Protein backbone atom coordinates (compact mmCIF):
# COMPACT_ATOMS: atom_id res chain seq x y z
CA UNK A 1 0.00 0.00 0.00
CA UNK A 2 1.61 3.32 -1.05
CA UNK A 3 1.85 5.70 1.90
CA UNK A 4 2.18 9.30 0.74
CA UNK A 5 3.44 12.21 2.86
CA UNK A 6 2.23 15.65 1.81
CA UNK A 7 4.17 18.78 2.78
CA UNK A 8 4.32 22.34 1.46
CA UNK A 9 7.79 23.62 0.46
CA UNK A 10 6.22 26.78 -0.98
CA UNK A 11 2.75 28.05 -0.02
CA UNK A 12 0.09 26.68 2.28
CA UNK A 13 -3.19 24.97 1.58
CA UNK A 14 -6.28 24.93 3.79
CA UNK A 15 -7.62 22.11 5.87
CA UNK A 16 -10.72 22.24 3.67
CA UNK A 17 -8.53 21.59 0.60
CA UNK A 18 -6.93 18.66 2.37
CA UNK A 19 -10.30 17.20 3.36
CA UNK A 20 -11.49 17.26 -0.25
CA UNK A 21 -8.31 15.51 -1.43
CA UNK A 22 -8.61 12.88 1.30
CA UNK A 23 -12.20 12.23 0.20
CA UNK A 24 -11.00 11.66 -3.37
CA UNK A 25 -8.28 9.33 -2.13
CA UNK A 26 -11.00 7.08 -0.71
CA UNK A 27 -11.65 6.08 -4.34
CA UNK A 28 -8.14 4.54 -4.38
CA UNK A 29 -8.14 2.04 -1.50
CA UNK A 30 -4.49 1.18 -2.02
CA UNK A 31 -3.32 4.72 -1.21
CA UNK A 32 -2.86 6.26 2.23
CA UNK A 33 -2.36 10.05 2.35
CA UNK A 34 -0.87 11.93 5.32
CA UNK A 35 -0.92 15.74 5.36
CA UNK A 36 1.93 17.11 7.45
CA UNK A 37 0.65 19.85 9.82
CA UNK A 38 3.13 22.24 8.22
CA UNK A 39 0.87 22.34 5.12
CA UNK A 40 -1.50 24.62 7.03
CA UNK A 41 1.01 27.05 8.57
CA UNK A 42 1.35 30.66 7.47
CA UNK A 43 4.36 32.97 7.58
CA UNK A 44 3.71 35.83 5.20
CA UNK A 45 3.69 34.38 1.69
CA UNK A 46 4.93 30.98 2.81
CA UNK A 47 3.61 27.81 4.46
CA UNK A 48 5.52 28.50 7.63
CA UNK A 49 9.04 29.84 8.09
CA UNK A 50 11.95 28.61 6.01
CA UNK A 51 13.04 26.46 8.95
CA UNK A 52 9.59 24.93 9.35
CA UNK A 53 9.35 24.13 5.64
CA UNK A 54 12.81 22.54 5.65
CA UNK A 55 11.99 20.43 8.71
CA UNK A 56 8.73 19.16 7.21
CA UNK A 57 10.33 18.24 3.88
CA UNK A 58 13.24 16.45 5.57
CA UNK A 59 10.91 14.67 7.98
CA UNK A 60 8.69 13.38 5.16
CA UNK A 61 11.60 12.38 2.91
CA UNK A 62 13.58 10.62 5.62
CA UNK A 63 10.65 8.73 7.11
CA UNK A 64 11.06 5.12 5.91
CA UNK A 65 7.34 4.43 6.37
CA UNK A 66 6.46 6.66 3.38
CA UNK A 67 6.78 5.64 -0.26
CA UNK A 68 6.21 9.08 -1.77
CA UNK A 69 6.35 12.79 -0.95
CA UNK A 70 3.77 15.05 -2.63
CA UNK A 71 4.10 18.84 -2.64
CA UNK A 72 0.82 20.38 -1.53
CA UNK A 73 0.99 23.52 -3.66
CA UNK A 74 3.20 25.70 -5.80
CA UNK A 75 3.67 29.43 -5.40
CA UNK A 76 7.13 30.82 -4.73
CA UNK A 77 9.07 29.43 -1.79
CA UNK A 78 10.89 26.19 -2.61
CA UNK A 79 14.04 28.01 -3.76
CA UNK A 80 14.60 29.23 -0.19
CA UNK A 81 14.62 25.74 1.32
CA UNK A 82 15.52 23.03 -1.18
CA UNK A 83 19.34 23.14 -1.00
CA UNK A 84 19.34 22.99 2.80
CA UNK A 85 16.77 20.19 2.81
CA UNK A 86 18.60 18.07 0.24
CA UNK A 87 21.78 18.24 2.29
CA UNK A 88 19.97 16.51 5.15
CA UNK A 89 18.30 13.67 3.27
CA UNK A 90 19.36 10.16 4.22
CA UNK A 91 19.13 6.65 2.79
CA UNK A 92 15.37 6.45 3.34
CA UNK A 93 14.85 9.34 0.92
CA UNK A 94 16.55 7.63 -2.00
CA UNK A 95 13.78 5.34 -3.23
CA UNK A 96 10.78 7.61 -2.80
CA UNK A 97 8.69 9.18 -5.54
CA UNK A 98 8.50 13.00 -5.31
CA UNK A 99 5.60 14.76 -7.03
CA UNK A 100 5.15 18.46 -7.78
CA UNK A 101 5.05 21.04 -10.55
CA UNK A 102 5.17 24.83 -10.91
CA UNK A 103 7.42 26.20 -8.13
CA UNK A 104 7.83 22.61 -6.96
CA UNK A 105 9.99 22.13 -10.04
CA UNK A 106 12.79 23.64 -7.97
CA UNK A 107 12.61 20.61 -5.69
CA UNK A 108 12.32 18.19 -8.61
CA UNK A 109 15.38 19.73 -10.28
CA UNK A 110 17.51 19.38 -7.15
CA UNK A 111 16.40 15.82 -6.54
CA UNK A 112 17.09 14.85 -10.14
CA UNK A 113 20.50 16.49 -10.15
CA UNK A 114 21.46 14.66 -6.98
CA UNK A 115 19.90 11.37 -8.09
CA UNK A 116 17.63 11.20 -5.08
CA UNK A 117 14.41 9.27 -5.58
CA UNK A 118 12.10 9.54 -8.58
CA UNK A 119 11.10 13.11 -9.48
CA UNK A 120 7.71 13.48 -11.18
CA UNK A 121 5.95 16.51 -12.67
CA UNK A 122 2.34 15.95 -11.58
CA UNK A 123 -0.80 17.76 -10.37
CA UNK A 124 -0.81 18.71 -6.70
CA UNK A 125 -3.47 18.72 -3.96
CA UNK A 126 -4.06 22.47 -4.39
CA UNK A 127 -5.36 21.79 -7.91
CA UNK A 128 -8.57 20.73 -6.18
CA UNK A 129 -9.38 24.47 -6.10
CA UNK A 130 -9.62 24.72 -9.88
CA UNK A 131 -12.96 24.24 -11.62
CA UNK A 132 -12.98 20.53 -12.34
CA UNK A 133 -9.80 20.13 -10.31
CA UNK A 134 -10.84 16.69 -9.10
CA UNK A 135 -9.77 15.43 -12.54
CA UNK A 136 -6.21 16.67 -11.99
CA UNK A 137 -5.93 15.28 -8.46
CA UNK A 138 -7.32 11.93 -9.57
CA UNK A 139 -4.63 11.80 -12.26
CA UNK A 140 -1.89 11.88 -9.64
CA UNK A 141 -3.70 9.49 -7.32
CA UNK A 142 -4.09 7.08 -10.23
CA UNK A 143 -0.39 7.35 -11.02
CA UNK A 144 0.47 6.60 -7.40
CA UNK A 145 -1.81 3.57 -7.64
CA UNK A 146 0.19 2.30 -10.62
CA UNK A 147 -1.91 3.63 -13.50
CA UNK A 148 -0.13 4.92 -16.60
CA UNK A 149 -3.00 6.60 -18.47
CA UNK A 150 -2.22 10.04 -17.06
CA UNK A 151 1.38 10.12 -18.31
CA UNK A 152 2.24 12.60 -21.08
CA UNK A 153 1.81 10.50 -24.25
CA UNK A 154 4.82 11.91 -26.12
CA UNK A 155 7.33 10.31 -23.74
CA UNK A 156 9.48 7.91 -25.71
CA UNK A 157 12.99 6.53 -25.73
CA UNK A 158 14.69 9.70 -24.47
CA UNK A 159 14.57 10.64 -20.78
CA UNK A 160 12.20 13.54 -20.17
CA UNK A 161 11.76 16.40 -17.70
CA UNK A 162 9.03 19.01 -17.36
CA UNK A 163 9.15 22.46 -15.80
CA UNK A 164 7.32 25.70 -15.47
CA UNK A 165 9.40 27.97 -17.72
CA UNK A 166 10.23 30.64 -15.15
CA UNK A 167 11.14 28.01 -12.56
CA UNK A 168 13.56 26.36 -14.97
CA UNK A 169 15.01 29.76 -15.88
CA UNK A 170 15.67 30.53 -12.22
CA UNK A 171 17.27 27.11 -11.61
CA UNK A 172 19.63 27.44 -14.58
CA UNK A 173 23.17 28.20 -13.41
CA UNK A 174 22.49 27.23 -9.79
CA UNK A 175 23.58 24.16 -7.79
CA UNK A 176 20.07 22.72 -8.35
CA UNK A 177 20.29 22.58 -12.16
CA UNK A 178 20.47 19.00 -13.46
CA UNK A 179 22.36 18.01 -16.57
CA UNK A 180 19.83 17.66 -19.39
CA UNK A 181 21.99 16.31 -22.19
CA UNK A 182 19.96 13.89 -24.37
CA UNK A 183 16.77 14.80 -22.49
CA UNK A 184 13.48 15.97 -23.93
CA UNK A 185 12.70 19.17 -22.00
CA UNK A 186 9.01 20.12 -21.68
CA UNK A 187 8.06 23.62 -20.56
CA UNK A 188 4.84 25.46 -19.74
CA UNK A 189 3.98 28.87 -18.31
CA UNK A 190 1.12 30.88 -16.87
CA UNK A 191 0.32 34.58 -16.42
CA UNK A 192 3.38 35.98 -18.21
CA UNK A 193 3.44 38.57 -20.99
CA UNK A 194 4.63 37.21 -24.32
CA UNK A 195 7.71 39.42 -24.21
CA UNK A 196 8.53 37.87 -20.83
CA UNK A 197 8.05 34.39 -22.30
CA UNK A 198 10.48 35.34 -25.06
CA UNK A 199 12.98 36.55 -22.45
CA UNK A 200 12.66 33.30 -20.52
CA UNK A 201 13.30 31.25 -23.65
CA UNK A 202 16.35 33.41 -24.37
CA UNK A 203 17.80 32.39 -21.01
CA UNK A 204 16.64 28.77 -20.77
CA UNK A 205 17.69 27.64 -24.23
CA UNK A 206 21.21 28.92 -23.62
CA UNK A 207 21.46 26.26 -20.88
CA UNK A 208 20.08 23.33 -22.88
CA UNK A 209 23.05 22.44 -25.05
CA UNK A 210 22.99 18.75 -25.92
CA UNK A 211 19.28 18.32 -25.14
CA UNK A 212 17.41 15.85 -27.35
CA UNK A 213 14.75 18.45 -27.95
CA UNK A 214 12.10 20.73 -26.48
CA UNK A 215 8.34 20.33 -26.26
CA UNK A 216 6.05 23.27 -25.61
CA UNK A 217 3.24 22.95 -23.11
CA UNK A 218 0.45 25.45 -22.64
CA UNK A 219 1.31 29.12 -22.16
CA UNK A 220 -1.91 30.20 -20.50
CA UNK A 221 -3.59 33.31 -19.08
CA UNK A 222 -1.26 35.61 -21.04
CA UNK A 223 -1.86 39.24 -19.98
CA UNK A 224 -2.60 41.76 -22.71
CA UNK A 225 0.27 44.20 -23.13
CA UNK A 226 -0.17 47.83 -24.27
CA UNK A 227 1.41 46.84 -27.58
CA UNK A 228 1.15 43.46 -29.27
CA UNK A 229 4.36 41.45 -29.09
CA UNK A 230 3.92 40.27 -32.66
CA UNK A 231 5.02 36.65 -32.19
CA UNK A 232 2.92 33.77 -30.93
CA UNK A 233 4.21 31.28 -28.37
CA UNK A 234 5.16 28.57 -30.84
CA UNK A 235 7.06 31.09 -32.95
CA UNK A 236 8.95 32.13 -29.82
CA UNK A 237 9.85 28.55 -28.92
CA UNK A 238 10.95 27.73 -32.46
CA UNK A 239 13.04 30.90 -32.71
CA UNK A 240 15.11 30.17 -29.61
CA UNK A 241 15.38 26.46 -30.35
CA UNK A 242 16.73 27.30 -33.81
CA UNK A 243 19.16 29.80 -32.30
CA UNK A 244 20.69 27.11 -30.08
CA UNK A 245 20.33 24.11 -32.43
CA UNK A 246 17.74 22.43 -30.19
CA UNK A 247 15.19 20.24 -31.94
CA UNK A 248 11.68 21.62 -31.57
CA UNK A 249 9.52 18.52 -31.09
CA UNK A 250 6.03 20.03 -30.99
CA UNK A 251 3.55 20.32 -28.16
CA UNK A 252 3.21 18.64 -24.76
CA UNK A 253 -0.01 18.25 -22.80
CA UNK A 254 1.20 20.03 -19.66
CA UNK A 255 0.23 23.32 -18.08
CA UNK A 256 -1.31 25.14 -15.13
CA UNK A 257 -4.73 23.57 -15.63
CA UNK A 258 -6.72 20.44 -14.88
CA UNK A 259 -5.47 18.70 -18.06
CA UNK A 260 -1.85 18.83 -16.85
CA UNK A 261 -0.30 15.44 -17.66
CA UNK A 262 2.28 13.53 -15.63
CA UNK A 263 5.95 13.52 -16.64
CA UNK A 264 8.25 11.19 -14.68
CA UNK A 265 11.78 12.58 -14.85
CA UNK A 266 14.17 10.32 -16.69
CA UNK A 267 12.51 7.33 -18.30
CA UNK A 268 8.84 6.85 -17.41
CA UNK A 269 8.23 4.83 -14.25
CA UNK A 270 4.64 3.77 -13.55
CA UNK A 271 3.51 4.63 -10.04
CA UNK A 272 5.53 4.70 -6.87
CA UNK A 273 7.82 2.25 -5.18
CA UNK A 274 6.02 0.09 -2.67
C-alpha positions as CSV (number, residue, x, y, z in Angstrom):
1,X,0.0,0.0,0.0
2,X,1.6,3.3,-1.1
3,X,1.8,5.7,1.9
4,X,2.2,9.3,0.7
5,X,3.4,12.2,2.9
6,X,2.2,15.7,1.8
7,X,4.2,18.8,2.8
8,X,4.3,22.3,1.5
9,X,7.8,23.6,0.5
10,X,6.2,26.8,-1.0
11,X,2.8,28.1,0.0
12,X,0.1,26.7,2.3
13,X,-3.2,25.0,1.6
14,X,-6.3,24.9,3.8
15,X,-7.6,22.1,5.9
16,X,-10.7,22.2,3.7
17,X,-8.5,21.6,0.6
18,X,-6.9,18.7,2.4
19,X,-10.3,17.2,3.4
20,X,-11.5,17.3,-0.3
21,X,-8.3,15.5,-1.4
22,X,-8.6,12.9,1.3
23,X,-12.2,12.2,0.2
24,X,-11.0,11.7,-3.4
25,X,-8.3,9.3,-2.1
26,X,-11.0,7.1,-0.7
27,X,-11.6,6.1,-4.3
28,X,-8.1,4.5,-4.4
29,X,-8.1,2.0,-1.5
30,X,-4.5,1.2,-2.0
31,X,-3.3,4.7,-1.2
32,X,-2.9,6.3,2.2
33,X,-2.4,10.1,2.4
34,X,-0.9,11.9,5.3
35,X,-0.9,15.7,5.4
36,X,1.9,17.1,7.5
37,X,0.6,19.8,9.8
38,X,3.1,22.2,8.2
39,X,0.9,22.3,5.1
40,X,-1.5,24.6,7.0
41,X,1.0,27.0,8.6
42,X,1.4,30.7,7.5
43,X,4.4,33.0,7.6
44,X,3.7,35.8,5.2
45,X,3.7,34.4,1.7
46,X,4.9,31.0,2.8
47,X,3.6,27.8,4.5
48,X,5.5,28.5,7.6
49,X,9.0,29.8,8.1
50,X,11.9,28.6,6.0
51,X,13.0,26.5,9.0
52,X,9.6,24.9,9.3
53,X,9.4,24.1,5.6
54,X,12.8,22.5,5.6
55,X,12.0,20.4,8.7
56,X,8.7,19.2,7.2
57,X,10.3,18.2,3.9
58,X,13.2,16.5,5.6
59,X,10.9,14.7,8.0
60,X,8.7,13.4,5.2
61,X,11.6,12.4,2.9
62,X,13.6,10.6,5.6
63,X,10.6,8.7,7.1
64,X,11.1,5.1,5.9
65,X,7.3,4.4,6.4
66,X,6.5,6.7,3.4
67,X,6.8,5.6,-0.3
68,X,6.2,9.1,-1.8
69,X,6.3,12.8,-0.9
70,X,3.8,15.1,-2.6
71,X,4.1,18.8,-2.6
72,X,0.8,20.4,-1.5
73,X,1.0,23.5,-3.7
74,X,3.2,25.7,-5.8
75,X,3.7,29.4,-5.4
76,X,7.1,30.8,-4.7
77,X,9.1,29.4,-1.8
78,X,10.9,26.2,-2.6
79,X,14.0,28.0,-3.8
80,X,14.6,29.2,-0.2
81,X,14.6,25.7,1.3
82,X,15.5,23.0,-1.2
83,X,19.3,23.1,-1.0
84,X,19.3,23.0,2.8
85,X,16.8,20.2,2.8
86,X,18.6,18.1,0.2
87,X,21.8,18.2,2.3
88,X,20.0,16.5,5.2
89,X,18.3,13.7,3.3
90,X,19.4,10.2,4.2
91,X,19.1,6.7,2.8
92,X,15.4,6.4,3.3
93,X,14.8,9.3,0.9
94,X,16.6,7.6,-2.0
95,X,13.8,5.3,-3.2
96,X,10.8,7.6,-2.8
97,X,8.7,9.2,-5.5
98,X,8.5,13.0,-5.3
99,X,5.6,14.8,-7.0
100,X,5.1,18.5,-7.8
101,X,5.1,21.0,-10.5
102,X,5.2,24.8,-10.9
103,X,7.4,26.2,-8.1
104,X,7.8,22.6,-7.0
105,X,10.0,22.1,-10.0
106,X,12.8,23.6,-8.0
107,X,12.6,20.6,-5.7
108,X,12.3,18.2,-8.6
109,X,15.4,19.7,-10.3
110,X,17.5,19.4,-7.2
111,X,16.4,15.8,-6.5
112,X,17.1,14.9,-10.1
113,X,20.5,16.5,-10.2
114,X,21.5,14.7,-7.0
115,X,19.9,11.4,-8.1
116,X,17.6,11.2,-5.1
117,X,14.4,9.3,-5.6
118,X,12.1,9.5,-8.6
119,X,11.1,13.1,-9.5
120,X,7.7,13.5,-11.2
121,X,5.9,16.5,-12.7
122,X,2.3,16.0,-11.6
123,X,-0.8,17.8,-10.4
124,X,-0.8,18.7,-6.7
125,X,-3.5,18.7,-4.0
126,X,-4.1,22.5,-4.4
127,X,-5.4,21.8,-7.9
128,X,-8.6,20.7,-6.2
129,X,-9.4,24.5,-6.1
130,X,-9.6,24.7,-9.9
131,X,-13.0,24.2,-11.6
132,X,-13.0,20.5,-12.3
133,X,-9.8,20.1,-10.3
134,X,-10.8,16.7,-9.1
135,X,-9.8,15.4,-12.5
136,X,-6.2,16.7,-12.0
137,X,-5.9,15.3,-8.5
138,X,-7.3,11.9,-9.6
139,X,-4.6,11.8,-12.3
140,X,-1.9,11.9,-9.6
141,X,-3.7,9.5,-7.3
142,X,-4.1,7.1,-10.2
143,X,-0.4,7.3,-11.0
144,X,0.5,6.6,-7.4
145,X,-1.8,3.6,-7.6
146,X,0.2,2.3,-10.6
147,X,-1.9,3.6,-13.5
148,X,-0.1,4.9,-16.6
149,X,-3.0,6.6,-18.5
150,X,-2.2,10.0,-17.1
151,X,1.4,10.1,-18.3
152,X,2.2,12.6,-21.1
153,X,1.8,10.5,-24.3
154,X,4.8,11.9,-26.1
155,X,7.3,10.3,-23.7
156,X,9.5,7.9,-25.7
157,X,13.0,6.5,-25.7
158,X,14.7,9.7,-24.5
159,X,14.6,10.6,-20.8
160,X,12.2,13.5,-20.2
161,X,11.8,16.4,-17.7
162,X,9.0,19.0,-17.4
163,X,9.2,22.5,-15.8
164,X,7.3,25.7,-15.5
165,X,9.4,28.0,-17.7
166,X,10.2,30.6,-15.1
167,X,11.1,28.0,-12.6
168,X,13.6,26.4,-15.0
169,X,15.0,29.8,-15.9
170,X,15.7,30.5,-12.2
171,X,17.3,27.1,-11.6
172,X,19.6,27.4,-14.6
173,X,23.2,28.2,-13.4
174,X,22.5,27.2,-9.8
175,X,23.6,24.2,-7.8
176,X,20.1,22.7,-8.4
177,X,20.3,22.6,-12.2
178,X,20.5,19.0,-13.5
179,X,22.4,18.0,-16.6
180,X,19.8,17.7,-19.4
181,X,22.0,16.3,-22.2
182,X,20.0,13.9,-24.4
183,X,16.8,14.8,-22.5
184,X,13.5,16.0,-23.9
185,X,12.7,19.2,-22.0
186,X,9.0,20.1,-21.7
187,X,8.1,23.6,-20.6
188,X,4.8,25.5,-19.7
189,X,4.0,28.9,-18.3
190,X,1.1,30.9,-16.9
191,X,0.3,34.6,-16.4
192,X,3.4,36.0,-18.2
193,X,3.4,38.6,-21.0
194,X,4.6,37.2,-24.3
195,X,7.7,39.4,-24.2
196,X,8.5,37.9,-20.8
197,X,8.0,34.4,-22.3
198,X,10.5,35.3,-25.1
199,X,13.0,36.6,-22.4
200,X,12.7,33.3,-20.5
201,X,13.3,31.2,-23.6
202,X,16.4,33.4,-24.4
203,X,17.8,32.4,-21.0
204,X,16.6,28.8,-20.8
205,X,17.7,27.6,-24.2
206,X,21.2,28.9,-23.6
207,X,21.5,26.3,-20.9
208,X,20.1,23.3,-22.9
209,X,23.0,22.4,-25.1
210,X,23.0,18.7,-25.9
211,X,19.3,18.3,-25.1
212,X,17.4,15.8,-27.3
213,X,14.7,18.5,-27.9
214,X,12.1,20.7,-26.5
215,X,8.3,20.3,-26.3
216,X,6.0,23.3,-25.6
217,X,3.2,22.9,-23.1
218,X,0.5,25.4,-22.6
219,X,1.3,29.1,-22.2
220,X,-1.9,30.2,-20.5
221,X,-3.6,33.3,-19.1
222,X,-1.3,35.6,-21.0
223,X,-1.9,39.2,-20.0
224,X,-2.6,41.8,-22.7
225,X,0.3,44.2,-23.1
226,X,-0.2,47.8,-24.3
227,X,1.4,46.8,-27.6
228,X,1.1,43.5,-29.3
229,X,4.4,41.4,-29.1
230,X,3.9,40.3,-32.7
231,X,5.0,36.6,-32.2
232,X,2.9,33.8,-30.9
233,X,4.2,31.3,-28.4
234,X,5.2,28.6,-30.8
235,X,7.1,31.1,-32.9
236,X,9.0,32.1,-29.8
237,X,9.8,28.6,-28.9
238,X,10.9,27.7,-32.5
239,X,13.0,30.9,-32.7
240,X,15.1,30.2,-29.6
241,X,15.4,26.5,-30.3
242,X,16.7,27.3,-33.8
243,X,19.2,29.8,-32.3
244,X,20.7,27.1,-30.1
245,X,20.3,24.1,-32.4
246,X,17.7,22.4,-30.2
247,X,15.2,20.2,-31.9
248,X,11.7,21.6,-31.6
249,X,9.5,18.5,-31.1
250,X,6.0,20.0,-31.0
251,X,3.6,20.3,-28.2
252,X,3.2,18.6,-24.8
253,X,0.0,18.2,-22.8
254,X,1.2,20.0,-19.7
255,X,0.2,23.3,-18.1
256,X,-1.3,25.1,-15.1
257,X,-4.7,23.6,-15.6
258,X,-6.7,20.4,-14.9
259,X,-5.5,18.7,-18.1
260,X,-1.8,18.8,-16.8
261,X,-0.3,15.4,-17.7
262,X,2.3,13.5,-15.6
263,X,6.0,13.5,-16.6
264,X,8.2,11.2,-14.7
265,X,11.8,12.6,-14.9
266,X,14.2,10.3,-16.7
267,X,12.5,7.3,-18.3
268,X,8.8,6.8,-17.4
269,X,8.2,4.8,-14.2
270,X,4.6,3.8,-13.6
271,X,3.5,4.6,-10.0
272,X,5.5,4.7,-6.9
273,X,7.8,2.3,-5.2
274,X,6.0,0.1,-2.7
